[in-house]
Each structure stands twice: as C-alpha cells, then as structure tokens.
Amino acid sequence: MSRVLGLTGTVVEDTIETADGRVVEDLGGARYAIAAARALLPADVELAPVLAVGADAWERVRADLASLPGVRTDGLLRAAAVNNKVRLVYRTRDERDETLTGGVPPLAWADLEPWIERLEAWLWNFVAGSETDLATFRRLVAAFRGPIHLDVHSLCLETPHDGARRPRQPADWEAWVEGVGSVQVNDREAGLIWRGDYAPMPAEAEAELSARVGGLGADGLLITRGPAGASWLPASGAAVHAAAHA
C-alpha cells in the first residue's frame, strides 16, 4: 500500500513582471511546492494536495495536477469563489510588489478531518495566509499523529482592501507553531516574527528564534536565504548551512 504525503496551500494564478520587463503568466503558489515535492519523493509515496480551488480555475488546476505522476486529485475542493490571483512586479531581483485579488475561503474542519488517518505526513504551505483559521489548525495539530511541516510565509502578510500585500508581524505566530514538527521561514520573515523588522537578522538572533521554535515542540527551524542558500537550525545539535544551486 502506498504511503501518502499531504500538502495544503493555495494554487494561485500568477502574473509576474520581471525587473527586465518580461511578463510571465502561469500557475504558482502551492503549485511550486507540489512540483518540488513530487520530484523529491520516492516513487512509492503518493502526494495528495488537500486544498481549495476557485470555481473559475477548477478545470485548469485539476487537469494540471492530474497530469503529474504520483499526484492525487481527490483532495481538491471546488470553492464557489474566484481563485486567488497574484500579480508580482519585481523592482529588482529581490524586491517586489505583490497584489492579491480573488480568494478561496479557509478550509473547515470537515474538509480536513477525513485526511487525518490517510496521511503519513502533512506539509502546510501558507501561500495565501488564509488556508484555514487558527482554531481549526490547532485542532488538526492535536489530532494528526504524523509530522507536520509548517511554511509560515503569508501568515506574515496582510492584504488590505486595495489588494496590495504588506509585511506584518503575526501576533499569534507561537500558537501556529506550537506542536508542529518543523518550521520554515525566509530570512526576512524570521526578522519580522522575532523582532518586528522585515529584514535579515544576525546569527545570534536567529539562534534565539530557533530556540523558541524548539521550545514550542518543533524539531528545528529552516531558514531560506534565496541566492545565499538555506540553514537548518535543529532543536538540538549544530546548525547546517547549504549553498544555493544555480
């Protein structure tokens, strides 16, 4: 019997304007995580995206994911809403403006509960920041017996009425993190969470954040650094730093 990894996030319809003036339109958000996970997983592990898709993008997203070997589609939920659409305008390679329109509603307990006994592990990639509410996520963490990997990402973003997404310090980040198996942030999100400053921190401050994450029960903290690679800061033992690959 195949093992099954769950992945929850949001597949968005991206319009990307690069700093050199090119425009790219494609599926993004959790679609990247799905492709990466499928490329890295052993052949005997199935990937089950458990996520909502807006009605206007349902056929496109479902067909796209069904075309990927080893990816199931029975966890997709058709939402009576406009799918999330993100416009990214890069001013430089690393600096960008992000605008969100549309938006599928948060997943309810009834959407998630059937998968608790069917998944061996569960990756939560907060692409929208509204994939579910905190109370439902806490209930899931308490009920699920496998490891949960939490990519904080858009929990660190707010979306005002104009749709322009802006960094924010999530006041309840510890409640999201408590009890999960591992936590992922980029270096700027780490600074925002720990110091309220959307900027990379010195190594000693990252160690303080890692210690707090470990104190909340996680095995470690993964900090991604774009072209500078990534660092794994375990709850016990030495940190591991990896260079980025071109």
Disulfide bonds with the S-S distance in Angstrom:
none
